[in-house]
């Protein structure tokens, strides 16, 4: 058996695809690693996704939305990749994969269960001993060291264990998970950032190396200012609903037809807001004259504000707030988000070349040009010839 050559053409940062010519092997599933390699694929790298025969990535079967019979969850995380099915319990197939990495691959990104890659001889130490230019990324659950380093994990576990759930939702109510896979996708971003940094180091030193990222470390990273505040004065952050810590008014307020976020956390904006709401006397009230006092008396202040805002619809208040320069935003569901003129103007909703899929593009542009989404997600095993050759030939 032989593997097929993937065209290898380098480009530069001024082109449409800055990572074109780089080959990435994804030994991953679920969300974190697939999101990280989606970033690399969108930036132009060739990503070969290794999947289990017959069932593939678990994520193929997740989600409540389906797009042309495919999980929308899977399509979003795996657009633009190649799918190769490998039975990792088969010694011959593992050997072929090992050979492919050494001969063809620039970057490996993996999040298999702890200890698996070592047992299969596909770990960083083994591969880097044979190929010093290889960039190898481990994405684990709890990190490379410590008493929990061999435990598996998923996004909600880390939102809980890392403290994110302790600051999400409202006090006195059950815990709430952030409504998107913020820890998983954040870890994927760190993986991609690690790869980009390692590529720069490779240019300077001629050597690759191992990068370690984890869901837990990502969760800890999202808790950075909460941790620093605790180190400073011992304060433990609380759940505050839609409000921001230490700022008022700065949250969602009930209007006649829905919720509107109003952000007027400094004295100048609060004075303007008070006038719009028909209470120019509020800034002279000792409870509300400076931000600290407004924060300390936020419960009272928010009741007073909502007594006014609930009398008129969102559009009424938005018109007045916009004219006065007060930041605000209505709570939108995804149908309203994708249809909004601002979303359309950014061109971030992209269609694949075959017209089958609309996807959320990369939130990043180069010289005003956003990297395109050329292809949807691959069919399971659609690109097996990359590793196994064309058996029909």
C-alpha positions as CSV (number, residue, x, y, z in Angstrom):
1,X,0.0,0.0,0.0
2,X,1.2,3.5,-0.7
3,X,-0.1,7.0,0.0
4,X,-0.8,9.6,-2.5
5,X,1.0,12.9,-2.7
6,X,-0.9,16.0,-1.6
7,X,0.2,19.1,-3.6
8,X,2.6,21.1,-1.5
9,X,2.8,24.8,-2.5
10,X,3.8,27.4,0.0
11,X,2.2,30.9,-0.2
12,X,2.7,34.1,1.9
13,X,0.6,36.1,4.3
14,X,-0.6,38.4,1.5
15,X,-2.5,35.7,-0.3
16,X,-5.9,34.3,0.2
17,X,-4.6,31.3,2.1
18,X,-1.6,32.0,4.4
19,X,-1.0,28.4,5.4
20,X,-1.3,26.8,2.0
21,X,1.2,24.0,1.5
22,X,1.2,22.9,5.2
23,X,-0.2,19.5,5.9
24,X,-2.0,18.8,9.2
25,X,-3.0,15.5,10.6
26,X,-6.0,15.6,12.9
27,X,-6.2,12.7,15.4
28,X,-9.2,14.3,17.0
29,X,-12.9,14.1,17.7
30,X,-15.7,16.1,19.3
31,X,-15.1,19.9,19.3
32,X,-11.8,21.2,20.6
33,X,-9.3,19.7,18.2
34,X,-11.7,19.8,15.2
35,X,-12.3,23.5,15.8
36,X,-8.6,24.2,16.0
37,X,-7.9,22.3,12.8
38,X,-10.9,24.0,11.1
39,X,-9.0,27.3,11.8
40,X,-5.9,25.9,10.2
41,X,-7.9,24.5,7.2
42,X,-9.6,27.9,6.7
43,X,-6.2,29.6,6.7
44,X,-5.2,27.3,3.8
45,X,-3.6,24.2,5.4
46,X,-4.5,20.7,4.1
47,X,-6.1,18.9,7.0
48,X,-6.4,15.2,6.9
49,X,-8.9,14.1,9.6
50,X,-8.4,10.5,10.9
51,X,-11.7,8.9,11.8
52,X,-12.9,5.5,13.0
53,X,-14.2,3.2,10.3
54,X,-18.0,3.0,10.0
55,X,-18.9,5.5,12.8
56,X,-16.4,8.3,12.4
57,X,-16.1,11.2,14.7
58,X,-18.7,11.2,17.5
59,X,-19.7,14.7,16.5
60,X,-21.1,13.4,13.2
61,X,-24.0,12.1,15.3
62,X,-24.5,15.2,17.6
63,X,-26.7,18.2,17.4
64,X,-30.3,19.1,17.0
65,X,-29.9,20.7,13.6
66,X,-29.3,18.8,10.4
67,X,-28.1,20.2,7.1
68,X,-28.5,18.1,3.9
69,X,-28.7,15.1,6.2
70,X,-25.5,16.0,8.0
71,X,-25.1,17.2,11.6
72,X,-24.9,21.0,11.4
73,X,-22.6,20.6,14.5
74,X,-20.2,18.4,12.5
75,X,-20.3,20.6,9.3
76,X,-19.4,23.7,11.2
77,X,-16.4,22.2,12.9
78,X,-15.0,20.2,9.9
79,X,-15.6,22.2,6.8
80,X,-12.8,22.1,4.3
81,X,-11.1,18.9,5.6
82,X,-10.3,15.5,4.2
83,X,-11.6,12.4,5.9
84,X,-9.5,9.2,6.1
85,X,-10.8,6.2,8.1
86,X,-8.1,4.2,10.0
87,X,-8.5,1.3,12.3
88,X,-6.1,2.3,15.0
89,X,-6.2,-1.2,16.5
90,X,-4.7,-2.6,13.2
91,X,-1.0,-2.7,13.4
92,X,-0.5,-2.4,9.6
93,X,-2.7,0.6,9.3
94,X,-1.0,2.3,12.3
95,X,2.4,1.7,10.6
96,X,1.1,3.2,7.4
97,X,-0.2,6.2,9.4
98,X,3.1,6.5,11.2
99,X,5.0,6.5,7.8
100,X,2.6,9.1,6.4
101,X,3.3,11.4,9.3
102,X,7.0,11.1,9.0
103,X,7.1,11.6,5.2
104,X,4.2,14.0,4.5
105,X,2.9,15.8,7.6
106,X,4.0,19.1,9.1
107,X,1.6,19.3,12.0
108,X,-0.2,16.7,14.2
109,X,-3.1,17.8,16.5
110,X,-4.6,15.1,18.7
111,X,-7.1,14.7,21.5
112,X,-7.4,11.0,21.9
113,X,-8.1,9.5,25.3
114,X,-5.0,10.0,27.6
115,X,-2.4,7.4,27.0
116,X,-3.7,6.1,23.7
117,X,-1.1,7.8,21.4
118,X,1.7,6.5,23.5
119,X,0.5,2.9,23.3
120,X,0.2,3.2,19.5
121,X,3.6,4.9,19.0
122,X,2.0,8.0,17.6
123,X,3.0,10.3,20.5
124,X,5.1,13.4,20.3
125,X,8.3,12.0,21.7
126,X,8.3,9.0,19.3
127,X,7.5,11.1,16.2
128,X,9.8,14.0,17.1
129,X,12.7,11.6,17.5
130,X,12.3,10.7,13.9
131,X,11.3,14.1,12.5
132,X,12.6,17.1,14.4
133,X,10.7,19.6,12.2
134,X,7.3,18.2,13.2
135,X,4.9,20.3,15.2
136,X,2.9,18.2,17.6
137,X,-0.1,19.5,19.6
138,X,-1.7,17.6,22.5
139,X,-5.1,18.8,23.5
140,X,-6.1,17.1,26.7
141,X,-8.8,17.5,29.4
142,X,-6.9,18.5,32.6
143,X,-3.4,19.2,31.3
144,X,-0.1,17.3,30.8
145,X,0.8,17.2,34.5
146,X,-0.9,16.7,37.8
147,X,-3.1,14.2,39.6
148,X,-5.9,14.5,37.1
149,X,-3.8,14.5,33.9
150,X,-5.1,11.0,32.8
151,X,-8.7,11.8,33.2
152,X,-10.9,12.5,30.1
153,X,-13.3,15.4,30.0
154,X,-15.9,17.4,28.1
155,X,-16.8,21.1,27.9
156,X,-19.5,21.2,30.7
157,X,-17.2,19.4,33.1
158,X,-14.6,22.1,32.7
159,X,-17.1,25.0,32.8
160,X,-18.0,23.5,36.2
161,X,-14.6,22.5,37.5
162,X,-12.8,25.6,36.2
163,X,-15.3,28.0,37.9
164,X,-17.1,29.4,34.8
165,X,-20.5,28.0,36.0
166,X,-19.9,29.8,39.3
167,X,-20.1,33.1,37.6
168,X,-22.8,32.3,34.9
169,X,-26.5,32.7,35.4
170,X,-28.3,34.2,38.4
171,X,-27.8,33.8,42.1
172,X,-30.3,31.5,43.8
173,X,-31.0,29.6,40.6
174,X,-29.5,26.3,39.3
175,X,-26.1,26.3,37.6
176,X,-26.0,27.4,33.9
177,X,-23.7,26.3,31.2
178,X,-22.5,29.0,28.7
179,X,-24.7,28.3,25.6
180,X,-21.9,27.6,23.3
181,X,-18.9,25.3,23.6
182,X,-16.7,28.0,24.9
183,X,-14.1,25.8,26.6
184,X,-13.8,23.4,23.7
185,X,-13.6,26.1,21.0
186,X,-11.3,28.2,23.2
187,X,-9.0,25.2,23.5
188,X,-9.1,24.8,19.7
189,X,-8.1,28.4,19.3
190,X,-5.1,27.9,21.7
191,X,-4.1,24.9,19.7
192,X,-4.1,27.0,16.5
193,X,-2.3,29.8,18.2
194,X,0.3,27.4,19.4
195,X,0.8,26.0,15.9
196,X,1.3,29.5,14.5
197,X,3.8,30.3,17.2
198,X,5.6,27.1,16.6
199,X,5.8,27.8,12.8
200,X,7.5,31.0,13.6
201,X,10.0,29.2,15.8
202,X,10.5,26.6,13.1
203,X,11.5,29.4,10.7
204,X,14.1,30.6,13.2
205,X,15.5,27.3,14.6
206,X,14.6,24.6,12.0
207,X,13.0,22.6,14.7
208,X,9.3,21.9,15.6
209,X,8.3,20.7,19.0
210,X,5.5,19.7,21.3
211,X,2.6,22.0,22.3
212,X,0.3,21.1,25.2
213,X,-3.1,22.6,25.6
214,X,-6.1,21.5,27.7
215,X,-9.7,22.2,28.4
216,X,-9.0,22.9,32.0
217,X,-6.3,25.4,31.3
218,X,-8.6,27.2,28.8
219,X,-11.3,27.4,31.5
220,X,-8.7,28.8,33.9
221,X,-7.7,31.3,31.3
222,X,-11.3,32.6,30.9
223,X,-11.4,33.1,34.7
224,X,-8.3,35.4,34.6
225,X,-9.7,38.6,36.1
226,X,-11.9,36.7,38.5
227,X,-8.8,35.0,39.9
228,X,-6.8,38.2,40.0
229,X,-9.6,39.9,42.0
230,X,-9.6,37.0,44.4
231,X,-5.8,37.2,44.8
232,X,-6.1,41.0,45.5
233,X,-8.8,41.2,48.1
234,X,-10.2,37.7,48.6
235,X,-13.5,38.4,46.8
236,X,-15.2,35.5,45.3
237,X,-17.1,36.3,42.1
238,X,-20.8,35.7,42.0
239,X,-23.4,35.0,39.3
240,X,-24.7,38.3,38.1
241,X,-27.0,37.4,35.2
242,X,-26.5,39.8,32.4
243,X,-24.5,42.4,34.3
244,X,-20.8,43.0,34.3
245,X,-18.7,42.9,37.5
246,X,-18.5,46.3,39.2
247,X,-20.3,48.3,36.6
248,X,-23.8,49.9,36.7
249,X,-26.0,50.3,34.8
250,X,-24.6,47.5,32.6
251,X,-27.1,44.7,31.9
252,X,-30.3,43.7,30.2
253,X,-33.5,45.6,31.0
254,X,-37.0,44.5,30.3
255,X,-38.8,46.5,27.7
256,X,-42.4,46.2,26.5
257,X,-41.5,43.5,23.9
258,X,-38.2,42.0,25.1
259,X,-34.8,42.7,26.6
260,X,-32.4,45.4,25.8
261,X,-28.8,45.5,27.1
262,X,-27.9,49.1,28.2
263,X,-24.3,49.9,29.0
264,X,-23.8,53.3,30.7
265,X,-21.2,52.5,33.3
266,X,-19.5,55.9,33.6
267,X,-20.8,59.1,35.1
268,X,-21.2,60.9,31.8
269,X,-23.2,58.1,30.1
270,X,-25.3,57.7,33.3
271,X,-26.2,61.4,33.3
272,X,-27.3,61.2,29.7
273,X,-29.3,58.0,30.3
274,X,-31.0,59.5,33.3
275,X,-32.2,62.3,31.2
276,X,-33.5,60.0,28.5
277,X,-35.4,58.0,31.1
278,X,-37.0,61.2,32.5
279,X,-35.1,61.3,35.7
280,X,-32.3,63.9,35.5
281,X,-32.1,64.0,39.3
282,X,-30.6,60.5,39.6
283,X,-27.0,61.6,39.1
284,X,-27.4,63.9,42.1
285,X,-28.7,61.1,44.3
286,X,-25.9,60.0,46.7
287,X,-26.8,56.4,45.9
288,X,-26.1,56.8,42.2
289,X,-23.6,59.8,41.9
290,X,-20.5,57.6,41.1
291,X,-20.1,54.2,39.7
292,X,-19.1,52.6,43.0
293,X,-22.3,53.8,44.6
294,X,-24.4,52.8,41.7
295,X,-22.9,49.3,41.9
296,X,-23.5,49.1,45.6
297,X,-27.1,50.2,45.1
298,X,-27.6,48.4,41.8
299,X,-30.7,46.4,42.9
300,X,-32.6,49.7,43.7
301,X,-31.2,51.4,40.6
302,X,-32.2,48.5,38.3
303,X,-35.8,48.5,39.6
304,X,-36.1,52.2,38.9
305,X,-34.7,51.8,35.4
306,X,-37.0,48.9,34.5
307,X,-40.1,50.8,35.8
308,X,-39.4,53.2,32.9
309,X,-38.0,50.9,30.2
310,X,-40.9,48.4,30.4
311,X,-43.3,51.0,29.3
312,X,-42.0,51.2,25.7
313,X,-40.8,48.7,23.1
314,X,-37.1,48.0,22.3
315,X,-37.1,50.1,19.1
316,X,-38.3,53.2,21.0
317,X,-35.5,53.0,23.5
318,X,-32.9,52.1,20.8
319,X,-33.7,55.1,18.8
320,X,-33.2,57.4,21.8
321,X,-30.1,55.7,23.1
322,X,-28.4,55.6,19.7
323,X,-29.1,59.3,19.1
324,X,-27.4,60.0,22.5
325,X,-24.4,57.7,22.0
326,X,-25.3,55.2,24.7
327,X,-24.2,51.6,23.8
328,X,-27.1,49.2,23.7
329,X,-28.1,45.9,22.0
330,X,-31.3,43.8,22.0
331,X,-31.2,40.1,22.8
332,X,-31.3,38.3,19.4
333,X,-31.9,34.7,18.5
334,X,-29.8,33.2,15.8
335,X,-32.3,33.8,13.0
336,X,-32.2,37.5,13.7
337,X,-28.5,37.5,14.1
338,X,-27.8,36.0,10.6
339,X,-30.3,38.2,9.0
340,X,-29.1,41.5,10.5
341,X,-27.6,44.0,8.0
342,X,-24.4,44.3,10.1
343,X,-23.8,40.5,9.8
344,X,-24.5,40.7,6.1
345,X,-22.2,43.7,5.6
346,X,-19.3,41.8,7.3
347,X,-19.7,38.9,4.8
348,X,-19.0,36.4,7.5
349,X,-21.8,34.1,6.4
350,X,-20.1,32.3,3.5
351,X,-21.4,29.8,1.0
352,X,-19.3,26.8,-0.1
353,X,-18.3,26.6,-3.8
354,X,-20.9,24.0,-4.6
355,X,-23.6,26.1,-3.1
356,X,-24.7,23.3,-0.7
357,X,-23.8,24.9,2.6
358,X,-23.8,28.3,4.3
359,X,-21.3,28.5,7.1
360,X,-20.1,31.0,9.7
361,X,-16.7,32.1,8.4
362,X,-13.6,32.9,10.3
363,X,-13.9,36.0,12.4
364,X,-10.6,37.3,11.0
365,X,-9.7,39.1,7.8
366,X,-6.4,39.8,6.0
367,X,-6.1,43.2,4.3
368,X,-9.8,43.4,4.3
369,X,-10.3,39.9,2.8
370,X,-11.9,37.1,4.9
371,X,-10.6,33.5,4.2
372,X,-13.3,31.7,2.2
373,X,-15.1,28.5,3.1
374,X,-14.7,26.5,-0.1
375,X,-16.0,23.2,1.0
376,X,-18.4,21.6,3.5
377,X,-17.5,18.7,5.8
378,X,-16.2,15.5,4.1
379,X,-18.1,12.3,3.8
380,X,-16.7,9.6,6.1
381,X,-13.7,8.0,4.5
382,X,-14.1,10.1,1.3
383,X,-10.3,10.7,1.0
384,X,-9.0,7.2,2.0
385,X,-6.8,7.2,-1.1
386,X,-4.6,9.9,0.5
387,X,-3.3,7.2,2.9
388,X,-4.1,3.9,1.2
389,X,-3.8,4.8,-2.5
390,X,-6.4,4.3,-5.2
391,X,-7.3,0.6,-5.0
392,X,-9.3,0.8,-8.1
393,X,-6.2,1.7,-10.1
